[in-house]
Amino acid sequence: MVVLSKIYTKTGDAGETALGNGARVAKHSTRVTAYGTVDEVNATVGLARLQAAGEIDAQLAMIQNDLFDIGADLCRPDMEKDAEADYPPLRVTEDQVARLEAEIDAMNAALEPLRSFILPGGSALAAHLHLCRTVARRAERLTVELATMEAVNPAAVKYLNRLSDWFFVAARIANDDGKADVLWVPGANR
C-alpha cells in the first residue's frame, strides 16, 4: 500500500528523480520521459471518461489502471535482477495485451471497413479518444527508444502499440459505429 503523507520532498530540486529501484537519474532521461508520457496518456483517458458511459467507461477505467502498471514497470530498470528484488517488481503481462486485442476485435466487428483515412473528431468522446491515441503513440515511440538503450519489458511495448489501436477503434464506435467519422478528403482545399 502506498502512503503519501507529504506531497513535496524537495529531492528533485536539482533536476533528478528516483527510479523504482532507488537509483537517481536526470528528470529528462529517456526512461523518465517514457513513463512521464504514459502518465500523460492516463490524464487524457481521464478527460475521455468525462464523455464516456457504460462499457466503454469501464474499459477506460481498466486502461487507466494498466497505464499505472506500465509506469511502475518502466520506472523499475534492471529487469534481469527481478528475481533478486526484495519484492517482485510489477511488470505488464501478455494477458493485459491479449485483453486489449480481444476488446479491439469485438469493437471492430461492429464497424464497416474504412475506405478513407479519418480525421480526429466527430463526437466529443471520439475527439478525446483520438487525443488519447496520439499521446499513446508518443509514449510508445519513447518506450521503443528507451528499449534501444536499456532493457524494457516487451509486453509494455506491445501494450502501448495495441492501446493506440484500441483508442482508434473506440473513437469510431463513439462516432455512431463509424457512421459519423469525419473522412479525410485528399487535396480538398487546394
Beta strands, then each sheet from edge to edge (+ up, - down):
strand 1: 16-18
strand 2: 24-26
strand 3: 118-119
strand 4: 182-183
sheet 1: 1+ 2-
sheet 2: 3+ 4-
end
